[in-house]
Amino acid sequence: MASEQLTQIMSFLSGGAILLVMQYYLTSYSREKGKNLATKEDIEAITDKIESVKGEHAKQFENYKLKLWQEQQAHLWAREESKLKIETFKKSVTDVAKVINLVKRYQMLISERELALAAAGITKDEENGTAYKMYWDKHQEYMEQAHSAYADFREITAEMSGLFALFSIYFNFELANSLTTIVRLAYSEVEMKMSRAKFSELLKNEYEKSSSLETAREVVGVYYDGICAQSPLPTESQRFFDLLKMYVHSESGGAPAREETRSS
């Protein structure tokens, strides 16, 4: 009996010990699982935070790239605009100079053409066939050259009309208005300043004085040049160049150029 009781007591104690061990391990496992669960949630939160920060940084980076691109485009446009202005300046200066020279050349050719025609008329009346042919050929030659010069003149003034549009956009009104005035004056200056009858009359009068057609032609030519020299075109052209210089100085932050006073 005693032996059976001892065996039951030992079995009870063993069972209790096993229960205690199981309870300990179950408690430890529950705690560890709870810790693991908390750690997983923390990792997910941290991961979400990292992804949020990454997304914000990516957005900021895209905005930075867009701003940088816009600044680059603005810089490129400013550089192209500056280049266009410089080219427009050069073109305007060149075209104005060409117009002035073409007007002078055209008027010179007109006077030579009309004087040659008038001289041909005089030699025809004198029945001087050789001289008549020479002056008539000169008349034809000068007429062709005058037509060519006038075609060049029309081409340049057409280009200047295109320049006026650029001046209206990029430069001040005074410059654009001066350019328009130059074109308008240029067209008035290519008109013949004397009638054909007046050329003939003056040449006959001078021929009677000198008895030399070449001398008479030179005198009447100088007279006609004097009429053409009364043109306001050179004055307006000089004004245009002065305005250009003032504009360049004001754009570059400098003061308008002053003429140096010469010591007497």
Residue pairs with C-beta under 8 A, 6 or more apart in sequence:
81 170
84 166
84 170
85 170
85 171
88 163
88 166
88 167
88 170
88 171
89 244
89 248
91 159
91 163
92 160
92 163
92 167
92 179
92 240
92 244
93 241
93 244
95 156
95 159
95 160
95 163
96 160
96 179
96 182
96 237
96 240
96 241
97 237
98 152
98 156
99 153
99 156
99 157
99 160
99 182
99 183
99 186
100 186
100 233
100 234
100 237
102 149
102 152
102 153
102 156
103 153
103 186
103 189
103 190
103 231
103 233
104 228
105 149
106 146
106 149
106 150
106 153
106 190
107 189
107 190
107 193
107 224
107 225
107 228
108 225
109 142
109 145
109 146
109 149
110 146
110 192
111 199
111 220
111 221
111 224
111 225
112 138
112 142
112 221
113 139
113 142
113 143
113 146
114 192
114 194
114 196
114 199
115 199
115 203
115 217
115 220
115 221
116 135
116 136
116 138
116 139
116 142
116 217
117 135
117 136
117 139
117 196
117 199
117 200
118 196
118 199
118 200
118 203
118 204
119 131
119 135
119 203
119 213
119 217
120 132
120 135
120 136
120 139
121 200
122 203
122 204
122 207
122 213
123 131
123 132
123 135
123 213
124 132
131 213
135 213
150 190
153 186
153 190
157 183
157 186
157 187
160 179
160 182
160 183
161 183
163 179
164 176
164 179
164 180
164 183
167 175
167 176
167 179
168 176
171 247
172 247
174 243
175 240
175 243
175 244
175 247
178 236
178 239
178 240
178 243
179 240
181 236
182 233
182 236
182 237
182 240
185 231
185 232
185 233
185 236
186 233
189 228
189 231
189 233
193 224
193 227
193 228
194 202
194 224
194 227
199 220
199 224
202 220
202 223
203 213
203 216
203 217
203 220
206 215
206 216
206 219
206 220
207 213
207 216
209 216
210 216
210 219
245 256
245 257
246 256
246 257
249 255
249 256
249 257
250 256
